[in-house]
Amino acid sequence: MANNKKQIFINEVTDQIKSKEAKAYVARELSYHLKEAKNTWMEKGLSEGEAEEKAVEQMGSPTKLGIQMNKLHRPKVDWWLVILLTTALGLSFLPMVSLGYMEDWHYIIYKILIVLIGVTATVGVMLGDYRKWKKLGWLFYTIGILLLVILMFFSNVMINGMPLLKLGPITIESLMALPFLYLAWASFFTNEKLRVWQFLLLFLSPILLFLAVASIPTLYLYFVMVFVMLWWSKYSKKVKWLITTGTFSFILVIGIVAWQFVKPYQIVRLLALFEPEKYADGAGFMILKSQELMTKAGWFGWFDGFGQPRIKEFIPEAHTNFVFVSFTYSYGWLFGVLLVTILLLFAVRMIVIHPKIKDSYGKLLLIGGVALYSIQLLSNIGMVLGFFPLTTMSLPFISYGLMPTVLNAILIGVVLSVYRRKDLVAL
C-alpha cells in the first residue's frame, strides 16, 4: 500500500512536467530521495511501510513540487548560439552577392539548400539526447574508419589532389569522417581504463588513412581535436604526458617514412609561406595577391556605381577557401572585423557554457567542439593573412560548400544538445 502511495506521488509530480526527458529524470531522482528518506526513518525504528509513507508525506505537495521541477528541469535552448548561427548563415550570402553569383539560379538554389541542410542538421542533433551517444563510441569510430576506407579504394573523382566518391548528387569526402571520430573520442576519453597502446592504435589508424587519401587539412583538424580532448580529460598528467610523448615519437617515425609520399605541390605551399616572392608564379601568388587585396580593401570596401559591392579583381577560390579575402575586399575591414568577431563569439560562447555542464562526457563534447571549430577559423584567417600555409580550410559557415557547413552545424547541434540537457544529468 505504501509502495502504491509512493508511485502515486511520483506520478502526480511528473504529471506537472511537460518534457518526457525531464519526467524520466525527475522520477528517478524522486525514487532515489524517497528511498534515502525511507532508510532514515527505518533507522529511527519505523517499519518499512510506515517509513515509506512518512518519506512520501515529508515531500510535501506533489503538485507544487511538480511545478517547481518543471521550471527547473525543462530542456533549455541556448538562444545566444541560435542567434549567432542565424547571423552567420545570413552573412554567408554576402560573398555570393559581391561575386555576382546571386544572378545565377544554380548558385542561389544550391546555397539555400546548403543553409537549409545545415539548419536541419543543427536542429536534428540538438533534439537528439547526447547522453545516449556515450555508449556508441565504437559504432561512431567504425563509421568514420569505413568512410575513409571507402575513399581509399572506391574514389572516382580527384579535386585538389584529394580523392572523392561521387554517387549522383552525393559526394563522400574525408571531412565526413570527422564528426563520427569526434563523437567516438569523446566516448573513449570517458573510459579511464583506456590503455596507452589502445590509444595509439585507435589514434593512429585514422591518421594513416587520412595520409592514404592525401587529406592533410582534415588530418590536421583530427590531430588537434584529439589532443585537446586528451588534455581536458580526467586522465592523470603522467598518463597524458606518456600518451603525448609516445604518440609524437611514433608520428615522427611515421612522418619520416611518409615524407616520400608528400605531393610536390604540398611542399611548395609550405615553402611559399616563408618566401612568397620566390614562388610568385605558383603557390606564392595567392599569398601575395591576398595581401595586396586586403591592403586595398580599406574600411568600407569597393562598390559599383549602383552602390552594390563588386569584386574588381580576380580572386581564386573567392567563395570557398579565400572567402574572407573577397568578403573584406568587397565590404571593407570594418565589416571584416565584425564578421570575425561574430565567428569568434561561437567559440567564446562554447567556453562560457563549459563550466555549467555537469558530466564529463558533455564537457568533452564541448571541448572537442571548441577545438574543431576554432582551428578552422584561426587557420583560415591565418592562411589569408599569410601566417598559415595555403591549404583547403574553410571559414566556418561563410565558405561555400556543403560538408564544411554541415560539419560546423553538427558541432553547434552537439553543443545545443548538451546545453539543452545540462539540468537533466545526475551528479
C-alpha positions in Angstrom: 0.0 0.0 0.0 2.8 2.4 0.9 4.7 1.5 -2.3 1.5 2.3 -4.2 1.3 5.7 -2.4 4.9 6.3 -3.4 4.2 5.6 -7.1 1.0 7.8 -7.0 3.1 10.6 -5.5 5.7 10.3 -8.2 3.0 10.2 -10.9 1.3 13.3 -9.6 4.7 15.2 -9.6 5.6 14.1 -13.1 2.1 15.0 -14.4 3.1 18.6 -14.0 6.2 18.2 -16.1 6.0 18.7 -19.9 9.2 17.3 -21.1 9.4 13.5 -21.5 13.1 13.5 -20.7 12.6 15.6 -17.6 9.7 13.3 -16.5 12.0 10.3 -16.5 14.9 12.2 -14.8 12.6 13.6 -12.0 11.0 10.2 -11.5 14.5 8.6 -11.0 15.6 11.4 -8.7 12.4 11.2 -6.6 12.6 7.5 -6.3 16.2 7.8 -5.1 15.4 10.5 -2.5 12.3 8.6 -1.2 14.4 5.6 -0.8 17.0 7.5 1.2 14.4 9.2 3.4 12.7 5.8 4.0 16.0 4.3 5.2 16.5 7.2 7.5 13.0 6.6 9.1 13.6 2.9 9.3 16.8 3.6 11.3 14.6 5.5 13.7 12.6 2.4 14.4 9.7 2.7 12.0 8.5 -0.3 9.9 9.3 -0.4 6.2 5.7 0.5 5.3 5.5 3.3 7.9 8.9 4.6 6.9 8.0 4.8 3.2 4.7 6.5 4.0 6.5 9.0 6.2 9.0 9.7 3.4 6.3 10.5 0.9 4.5 12.8 3.4 7.6 14.9 4.1 8.0 15.6 0.4 5.0 18.0 0.6 2.5 18.8 -2.1 3.2 16.8 -5.3 1.5 19.4 -7.5 3.7 22.3 -6.2 6.8 20.1 -6.3 5.9 19.1 -9.9 5.5 22.8 -11.0 8.9 23.6 -9.4 10.5 20.6 -11.1 9.0 21.6 -14.5 10.6 25.0 -14.3 14.0 23.7 -13.0 14.5 20.7 -15.3 12.8 21.6 -18.6 15.1 21.4 -21.6 16.7 24.7 -22.5 17.8 26.3 -25.7 20.9 28.4 -25.8 19.5 31.4 -27.7 22.9 33.1 -28.0 24.2 30.3 -30.1 21.0 30.2 -32.1 21.2 33.9 -32.8 24.9 33.6 -33.8 24.1 30.7 -36.1 21.3 32.6 -37.8 23.5 35.7 -38.2 26.5 33.7 -39.6 24.3 31.8 -42.1 22.7 35.1 -43.2 26.1 36.7 -43.7 27.2 33.7 -45.8 25.1 35.1 -48.7 27.0 38.3 -48.9 30.1 36.9 -50.7 27.7 35.4 -53.2 26.3 38.9 -53.8 29.7 40.6 -54.3 30.9 37.8 -56.6 27.7 38.1 -58.8 26.7 34.5 -58.1 23.3 35.5 -56.9 22.4 36.3 -60.5 22.8 32.5 -61.3 19.9 30.4 -60.1 22.1 27.3 -59.8 24.2 29.0 -57.1 21.2 30.6 -55.4 19.3 27.3 -55.1 22.4 25.3 -54.0 23.3 27.9 -51.4 19.8 27.9 -50.0 19.9 24.1 -49.9 23.2 24.2 -48.0 21.8 26.6 -45.4 18.6 24.5 -45.0 20.6 21.3 -44.7 22.9 23.0 -42.1 19.9 24.2 -40.1 18.3 20.8 -40.3 21.5 19.1 -39.1 21.8 21.5 -36.2 18.1 21.1 -35.0 18.2 17.3 -35.5 21.4 16.9 -33.5 20.1 19.3 -30.8 16.9 17.3 -30.3 18.9 14.1 -30.0 19.9 13.0 -26.5 23.6 13.3 -26.3 23.8 11.1 -23.2 22.8 8.1 -25.4 25.8 8.7 -27.7 28.2 7.8 -24.9 27.7 4.1 -25.4 28.0 4.3 -29.2 31.7 5.3 -29.3 32.8 2.1 -31.2 29.9 2.5 -33.7 30.9 6.1 -34.5 34.6 5.2 -34.7 33.8 2.3 -37.1 31.7 4.5 -39.4 34.5 7.1 -39.5 37.0 4.4 -40.4 34.8 2.9 -43.0 34.2 6.2 -44.8 38.0 6.7 -45.1 38.5 3.1 -46.3 35.7 3.6 -48.9 37.5 6.7 -50.2 40.8 4.9 -50.2 39.6 2.1 -52.5 36.5 3.4 -54.3 37.0 7.1 -55.0 36.2 8.2 -58.6 37.0 11.9 -58.6 40.1 13.9 -57.7 39.9 17.5 -56.5 43.0 19.4 -55.3 44.8 16.1 -55.1 42.2 14.5 -52.7 40.1 11.5 -53.7 36.3 11.9 -53.6 33.5 9.4 -54.2 30.6 10.9 -56.2 27.3 8.9 -56.0 24.9 11.0 -58.1 24.3 14.3 -56.1 26.1 12.9 -53.1 29.8 13.4 -52.7 31.7 11.5 -50.0 34.9 13.2 -48.8 37.3 12.7 -45.9 35.7 15.5 -43.9 32.6 13.4 -43.5 34.6 11.1 -41.2 35.4 13.8 -38.7 32.1 14.3 -36.8 32.0 10.5 -36.2 35.6 10.4 -34.9 34.8 13.4 -32.8 31.8 11.7 -31.1 33.9 8.5 -30.8 36.8 10.1 -29.0 34.5 11.9 -26.5 33.3 8.5 -25.6 36.7 6.9 -25.4 38.1 9.6 -23.2 35.4 8.9 -20.6 36.7 5.4 -20.2 39.6 5.7 -17.8 40.6 2.1 -18.5 41.9 3.1 -21.9 45.5 1.9 -22.1 48.3 3.8 -23.9 48.7 1.2 -26.6 45.0 1.2 -27.2 45.0 5.0 -27.6 47.9 4.8 -30.0 46.2 2.1 -32.1 42.9 4.0 -32.2 44.5 7.4 -32.8 47.0 6.4 -35.5 44.7 4.2 -37.6 42.7 7.2 -38.9 46.0 9.2 -39.4 47.3 6.5 -41.7 44.0 6.5 -43.7 44.0 10.3 -43.9 47.5 10.2 -45.3 46.4 7.5 -47.7 43.7 9.7 -49.1 46.0 12.7 -49.1 43.7 14.7 -46.8 46.3 16.7 -44.8 43.9 19.5 -43.7 41.4 17.0 -42.3 44.3 15.1 -40.6 45.4 18.4 -39.0 41.9 19.0 -37.6 41.7 15.5 -36.3 45.1 15.6 -34.7 44.4 18.9 -32.8 40.9 17.8 -31.8 42.1 14.5 -30.2 44.9 16.1 -28.3 42.9 19.0 -27.0 40.3 16.5 -25.7 43.0 14.3 -24.2 44.4 17.2 -22.1 40.9 18.1 -20.9 40.1 14.5 -20.0 40.3 13.0 -16.5 43.5 11.1 -17.1 46.4 11.9 -14.8 49.1 14.2 -16.0 51.5 11.2 -16.1 49.3 9.3 -18.5 48.7 12.4 -20.6 52.5 13.0 -20.9 53.1 9.3 -21.6 50.5 9.3 -24.3 51.7 12.5 -25.8 55.4 11.5 -25.8 54.6 8.1 -27.2 52.4 9.4 -29.9 54.7 12.2 -31.1 57.6 9.7 -31.1 55.7 7.3 -33.2 54.4 10.1 -35.5 58.0 11.3 -36.0 58.9 7.8 -37.3 55.8 7.7 -39.5 56.5 11.2 -40.8 60.0 10.3 -41.9 58.6 7.3 -43.8 55.6 9.2 -45.1 57.6 12.2 -46.3 58.3 10.4 -49.6 54.5 10.3 -50.3 54.0 14.1 -49.8 53.0 15.7 -53.0 55.4 18.3 -54.5 52.8 21.0 -54.6 52.2 20.5 -50.8 55.9 21.1 -50.1 55.9 24.2 -52.3 52.8 25.5 -50.5 54.8 25.2 -47.2 57.9 26.9 -48.6 55.9 29.6 -50.1 54.7 30.7 -46.7 58.2 31.8 -45.8 59.3 33.1 -49.2 56.1 34.0 -51.2 58.1 36.3 -53.6 60.3 33.3 -54.6 57.2 31.3 -55.6 55.2 34.3 -57.1 54.3 32.3 -60.2 52.9 29.4 -58.2 51.9 28.9 -54.5 53.3 32.3 -53.5 50.9 34.1 -56.0 47.8 33.7 -53.8 49.6 34.8 -50.7 50.9 38.0 -52.3 47.6 38.6 -54.1 45.5 38.2 -50.9 47.9 40.6 -49.0 47.5 43.1 -51.8 43.7 42.8 -51.9 43.4 43.1 -48.1 45.6 46.2 -48.2 43.3 47.7 -50.9 40.1 46.9 -49.1 40.0 50.0 -46.9 37.5 50.4 -44.2 34.4 50.3 -46.4 35.3 48.1 -49.4 34.6 48.6 -53.1 31.2 49.3 -54.6 30.0 49.8 -58.2 28.1 52.8 -59.5 24.8 51.4 -58.2 26.0 51.0 -54.6 26.5 47.3 -54.9 29.7 45.6 -53.7 31.6 44.1 -56.6 34.9 42.2 -56.9 37.0 44.2 -59.4 39.9 41.8 -59.5 40.3 38.0 -59.9 40.5 36.1 -56.6 41.0 32.3 -56.9 38.6 30.3 -54.6 36.9 33.6 -53.7 33.8 31.8 -52.4 35.5 28.9 -50.6 39.0 29.0 -49.1 39.6 32.7 -49.7 36.1 33.9 -48.9 37.4 36.2 -46.2 39.6 38.0 -48.8 36.6 38.6 -51.1 34.4 39.5 -48.2 36.8 42.1 -46.8 37.7 43.4 -50.2 34.0 43.9 -51.1 32.7 45.2 -47.8 35.8 46.6 -46.1 37.8 46.0 -43.0 35.1 47.3 -40.7 32.7 44.6 -41.9 35.5 42.0 -42.0 36.4 42.7 -38.3 32.7 42.4 -37.5 32.5 39.1 -39.3 35.5 37.6 -37.4 34.1 38.9 -34.1 30.7 37.1 -34.8 32.6 33.9 -35.7 34.8 34.1 -32.6 31.8 34.5 -30.4 30.8 30.9 -31.2 33.9 29.7 -29.5 33.6 32.2 -26.7 30.0 31.0 -26.0 31.0 27.4 -26.0 33.7 28.1 -23.5 31.3 30.1 -21.3 28.8 27.1 -21.4 31.5 24.6 -20.4 31.6 25.3 -16.6 27.8 24.8 -16.5 28.0 21.2 -17.7 27.9 18.6 -15.0 29.1 15.3 -16.6 32.5 14.6 -18.1 31.1 13.3 -21.4 29.2 16.5 -22.1 32.3 18.6 -21.1 34.5 16.6 -23.6 31.9 17.1 -26.4 32.1 20.9 -25.7 35.9 20.9 -25.6 36.2 18.9 -28.8 33.6 21.2 -30.5 35.6 24.3 -29.5 38.8 22.7 -30.8 37.4 21.7 -34.1 35.6 25.0 -34.7 38.4 27.3 -33.5 41.2 25.6 -35.5 39.2 26.0 -38.7 38.5 29.7 -38.0 42.0 30.6 -36.9 43.7 28.5 -39.7 41.5 30.1 -42.4 42.1 33.7 -41.2 45.8 32.9 -40.6 46.1 31.5 -44.2 44.7 34.6 -45.9 46.9 36.8 -43.8 50.0 34.9 -44.6 50.6 33.3 -41.2 49.5 29.8 -42.2 50.3 27.5 -45.2 47.8 27.6 -48.1 45.5 24.6 -47.7 41.9 23.6 -48.1 40.5 25.1 -45.0 37.0 26.7 -45.0 35.8 29.7 -43.0 33.1 28.3 -40.7 29.5 28.9 -42.1 30.8 31.5 -44.6 32.6 29.4 -47.2 30.5 28.0 -50.0 30.3 24.2 -49.6 28.0 21.6 -48.1 30.3 19.4 -46.0 32.1 22.3 -44.1 28.7 23.8 -43.3 27.3 20.5 -42.2 30.3 19.7 -40.0 30.1 23.0 -38.1 26.3 22.8 -38.0 26.7 19.4 -36.3 29.2 20.8 -33.8 26.7 23.6 -32.9 24.0 21.0 -32.7 26.0 18.9 -30.3 26.7 21.9 -28.1 23.0 22.8 -28.1 22.1 19.2 -27.2 24.5 19.3 -24.2 23.2 22.6 -23.1 19.6 21.6 -23.5 20.0 18.7 -21.0 22.5 20.4 -18.6 19.9 20.2 -15.8 19.0 16.6 -16.6 22.3 15.0 -15.6 22.7 13.5 -12.2 25.8 14.5 -10.3 
